[in-house]
Amino acid sequence: MHNEKLIKGLYDYREEHDACGIGFYANMDNKRSHDIIDKSLEMLRRLD
């Protein structure tokens, strides 16, 4: 009941979350690979 009083209009503080994050992938054996692209794209999806 107390939370309902804090919600005004379309804004709902319960939908807020941190938007910070960092990700880094590297191929340590210096070989070209599409796998690193797949992993990087998955990392970006998870940061959102």
C-alpha positions as a printed Julia matrix, in Angstrom:
48×3 Matrix{Float64}:
  0.0     0.0     0.0
  2.87    2.37    0.78
  4.49    1.62   -2.61
  1.31    2.52   -4.47
  1.51    6.06   -3.09
  5.02    6.51   -4.51
  3.99    5.66   -8.09
  2.9     8.76  -10.0
  1.68    8.81  -13.58
  3.45    6.4   -15.92
  6.68    6.32  -13.88
  7.21    3.22  -11.75
 10.46    3.17   -9.77
 10.25   -0.63   -9.54
 11.1    -0.8   -13.26
 14.42    1.01  -12.72
 17.7    -0.89  -12.9
 21.36   -0.01  -13.2
 22.46    0.67  -16.73
 26.15    0.2   -16.14
 28.18   -2.7   -17.38
 31.22   -3.65  -19.37
 32.2    -6.63  -21.43
 35.34   -7.69  -23.24
 36.18  -10.73  -25.32
 39.56  -11.5   -26.82
 40.96  -14.4   -28.8
 44.2   -15.2   -26.98
 45.62  -17.49  -29.69
 45.32  -14.75  -32.37
 43.19  -16.87  -34.74
 40.2   -15.57  -36.67
 36.94  -16.99  -35.43
 33.26  -16.2   -35.84
 32.75  -17.62  -32.34
 34.13  -14.45  -30.77
 31.51  -12.41  -32.65
 28.73  -14.71  -31.44
 29.96  -14.46  -27.86
 30.31  -10.67  -28.09
 26.76  -10.27  -29.41
 25.44  -12.47  -26.6
 27.36  -10.34  -24.1
 25.74   -7.18  -25.48
 22.28   -8.73  -25.25
 22.88   -9.61  -21.61
 24.06   -6.09  -20.78
 20.73   -4.65  -21.83
